[in-house]
Amino acid sequence: MSARSELGEITSSFRQYVDRRVQQLTALDTFFKESLPVVADMERTNKLLIAAGRPDLAMTERAEMMSLEKPEDIRSRCNNFTPNFPFITANILIKKNDRHPVFNEYKTIPVTRDQMMQLRSGEVTPEDLEDESIKNSSAGISMSHATKPGFQRMLVLFPEFTIDLVLAMSEPTIRNKIDAWFQPELFVAYQLMSRLVDVNDHAVVEKGKVNDWYLCG
């Protein structure tokens, strides 16, 4: 292969990547413009939640969360907002180290699309989906956003966006890179979830005051 041909393949490959990302961001922009008015209107939100069979998630009073102005804020200001998106249901031991158990190697099992749909309908709880291998672990699904009503409301209202994001971010091969790879998507998720937090949600009000760090803790 000539040097010119090789350079042509490289630039063509990058052009394809750019085109794909532009398409993704354009679709995300359209989704954001359509979805933000929904979560901004609590009455409309409640009607949709009830129609979807989740009256238990209806809101009574919106809790004001920390405001983010730009996607970069996800990395600089949000701490655990991103790490709480991977939903892991099990840890399978694949290589045991008897001398140094801390070096045991595990295969993590991410949540499935069917399980996400069960969470959406309220058929199961995050704890129901956890294997014994991960119960009481900080890496389990019961320690993720899955337990937060604000996330559950987003899942009910926008299942395609929410499930696709969770599944992508739960893939073991990319979990350590998710804040960089999914920054625009996470920004949209934060804007939606932050408008779906109710003052009556567990742990939102602490010592009589709204914890505006609730989604990032």
C-alpha positions in Angstrom: 0.0 0.0 0.0 1.4 3.4 -0.9 1.8 6.2 1.6 -0.8 8.3 -0.1 -3.3 5.4 -0.1 -2.7 4.7 3.6 -3.2 8.4 4.4 -6.4 8.4 2.4 -7.8 5.4 4.4 -6.9 7.1 7.7 -8.6 10.4 6.8 -11.6 8.5 5.3 -12.0 6.4 8.5 -11.9 9.6 10.6 -14.4 11.3 8.4 -16.8 8.3 8.9 -16.3 8.6 12.7 -17.1 12.4 12.5 -20.2 11.8 10.4 -21.5 9.2 12.8 -20.9 11.4 15.8 -22.6 14.4 14.1 -25.6 12.2 13.4 -25.6 11.0 17.0 -25.4 14.5 18.4 -28.0 15.8 16.0 -30.4 13.1 17.2 -29.5 13.8 20.8 -30.2 17.5 20.2 -33.6 16.8 18.8 -34.5 14.5 21.6 -33.4 17.0 24.2 -35.5 19.8 22.7 -38.5 17.5 22.7 -38.1 16.0 26.1 -37.1 19.0 28.2 -40.6 20.6 28.0 -42.1 17.3 29.2 -40.1 17.2 32.5 -40.5 21.0 33.0 -44.3 20.5 33.2 -45.0 18.5 36.4 -48.7 18.0 35.5 -47.8 16.6 32.1 -45.1 14.4 33.7 -47.6 13.0 36.2 -50.2 12.2 33.5 -47.6 10.3 31.5 -46.4 8.4 34.5 -49.9 7.4 35.4 -50.7 6.4 31.8 -47.6 4.2 31.8 -48.9 2.4 34.9 -46.6 4.0 37.4 -48.8 6.3 39.6 -46.4 5.5 42.4 -43.9 7.7 40.8 -46.2 10.8 40.5 -44.6 14.0 41.8 -46.0 16.4 44.3 -43.4 19.1 44.6 -40.2 19.4 42.5 -36.9 19.6 44.4 -34.4 22.0 43.1 -31.2 20.3 42.2 -27.8 21.8 41.4 -27.8 23.6 38.1 -25.4 22.6 35.3 -24.9 25.0 32.3 -22.7 23.0 29.9 -21.7 19.4 29.2 -18.2 19.9 30.7 -19.8 20.4 34.1 -20.6 16.7 34.2 -16.9 15.9 34.6 -15.9 18.9 36.8 -18.9 19.2 39.2 -20.9 16.0 39.4 -18.7 13.4 41.2 -20.8 10.2 41.4 -23.5 11.1 38.8 -21.5 9.3 36.1 -20.3 6.3 38.2 -23.9 5.5 39.2 -25.0 4.7 35.7 -23.3 1.3 35.1 -25.9 -1.3 36.3 -24.1 -4.5 37.4 -26.1 -7.5 38.5 -23.3 -10.1 39.2 -19.6 -10.7 39.7 -18.3 -14.0 38.4 -15.0 -15.2 39.6 -12.9 -16.3 36.6 -9.4 -16.5 38.1 -8.8 -17.2 41.8 -5.6 -16.1 43.5 -5.3 -18.2 46.8 -2.2 -16.3 48.0 -3.5 -12.8 47.3 -7.3 -12.8 47.1 -7.3 -9.1 46.3 -5.9 -10.1 42.9 -8.8 -12.4 42.1 -10.2 -11.6 38.6 -13.9 -11.2 38.1 -16.3 -10.9 35.1 -19.0 -8.4 35.7 -22.5 -9.1 34.4 -24.3 -5.9 33.3 -28.1 -5.5 33.3 -30.0 -6.6 30.2 -32.6 -4.7 28.1 -35.3 -7.1 29.4 -34.3 -6.4 33.0 -34.4 -2.7 32.3 -37.9 -3.0 31.0 -38.9 -4.9 34.1 -37.5 -2.1 36.2 -39.5 0.4 34.1 -42.8 -1.5 34.7 -42.1 -1.9 38.4 -42.2 -5.7 38.2 -38.8 -5.9 39.9 -36.6 -3.8 42.2 -32.9 -3.3 41.6 -32.3 -5.6 44.6 -34.3 -8.3 42.9 -31.9 -8.3 40.0 -28.7 -8.7 42.1 -27.0 -12.1 42.2 -25.7 -13.2 45.6 -22.2 -12.5 44.3 -22.7 -8.8 44.3 -25.2 -8.2 47.1 -24.0 -5.7 49.7 -21.3 -4.6 47.2 -20.7 -0.9 46.3 -20.6 -2.0 42.7 -24.1 -3.6 42.6 -27.1 -2.2 40.9 -28.7 -1.5 44.3 -26.1 1.2 44.8 -26.7 2.8 41.4 -29.1 5.4 40.0 -31.6 2.5 39.6 -32.9 3.1 43.1 -33.5 6.8 42.7 -37.2 7.7 41.8 -35.8 10.5 39.6 -34.0 8.0 37.4 -37.1 5.7 37.4 -39.2 8.5 36.2 -36.8 9.2 33.4 -36.8 5.5 32.5 -40.6 5.5 32.4 -40.9 8.7 30.3 -37.9 8.1 28.0 -37.2 4.4 27.9 -35.2 4.3 24.6 -32.8 7.0 25.6 -32.4 5.8 29.2 -32.0 2.1 28.4 -29.6 2.7 25.5 -27.4 4.9 27.8 -27.4 2.5 30.7 -26.6 -0.5 28.6 -23.8 1.3 26.8 -22.3 2.6 30.0 -22.5 -0.8 31.7 -20.4 -2.6 29.1 -17.2 -3.8 31.0 -14.9 -2.8 28.1 -15.8 0.9 28.3 -16.9 1.5 31.9 -13.7 3.3 32.8 -14.0 5.7 29.9 -17.7 6.6 30.2 -17.3 10.2 31.4 -15.3 11.1 28.3 -17.3 9.1 25.8 -20.8 10.0 27.0 -20.4 13.5 28.2 -23.2 15.0 26.0 -25.6 12.2 26.8 -24.9 12.4 30.5 -25.5 16.2 30.4 -28.9 15.5 28.8 -29.7 12.8 31.4 -28.8 15.2 34.2 -31.0 17.9 32.8 -33.9 15.5 32.7 -33.3 13.7 36.0 -32.7 17.0 37.9 -36.3 18.0 37.0 -37.7 14.7 38.1 -36.7 14.8 41.7 -39.5 15.1 44.2 -39.0 16.6 47.7 -40.7 13.4 49.1 -38.1 11.1 47.4 -36.0 9.2 50.0 -33.0 11.2 51.3 -33.7 14.3 49.2 -34.5 16.4 52.2 -31.9 16.3 55.0 -32.3 18.2 58.2 -35.2 20.1 56.7 -33.3 21.3 53.7 -33.2 20.0 50.1 -29.9 18.3 49.3 -29.2 19.7 45.8 -26.2 17.3 45.5 -28.7 14.3 45.7 -28.0 13.1 42.1 -24.3 13.4 42.4 -23.7 11.8 45.8 
